[in-house]
Amino acid sequence: MTRFQNSLSKAITLKAVTLGAALSMTAGLALAADNTVSADQILHALQPKPLTRSLSVGPQADPAASAKEISFVKTLRNRATRSLSLGEREQIAEIAATKPKIDLEIQFDYNSASISRNSTLAVQELGKALSNPNLRGSTFVVAGHTDGVGSDSFNQDLSERRADTIKRYLIEKYGIAGSDLVTVGYGKTKLKDTENPNDPINRRVQVVNMDTKTAQQ
């Protein structure tokens, strides 16, 4: 093989490797995008559900209970995450159990409250959803959860800081009113998979629409 042919062969091989790497990267990005929950999906999950007749006689139909719930949610607005007591955090979780909600796999840098580059799209989709006029005026809880690795105090602090990071992002990038966003951290106290506490599925951000209104059917 001549020197020219050898050089040409090397150039073709290098070009093929470069193209293969580019295609692999593109495929990875496409896969990441496919796994991201869209703004429409988030919007659908957070919109108040129709109240049917069969559901109209439950605890939520109690005017006193509803008034108490509304009053409590109002006290949460403009509150700092760290100002919430353990009892208040549990009360938020109790109310949230009956509200429209969605778990988002928003990842952060290791032992950090900085949003991972791979999760930027997920937070952007959340921002688009919360900007939708159909959700205007609602109060949203942004709850941070960690996995079971580490101490209780470390994970509690980390979950609070991560929830605050999401709130700041939504305020700065999408103009969401800070008073409409209530942040709370649960650390590792409310694992999604209790049998596998160290599973990454436990590291998540849950968003809950605390609005007391129901959609018209």
Summary of the structure (lengths in Angstrom):
residues: 217
radius of gyration: 22.5
end to end distance: 78.2
largest distance: 91.2
contacts: 599
relative contact order: 0.17
helix: 55%
strand: 12%
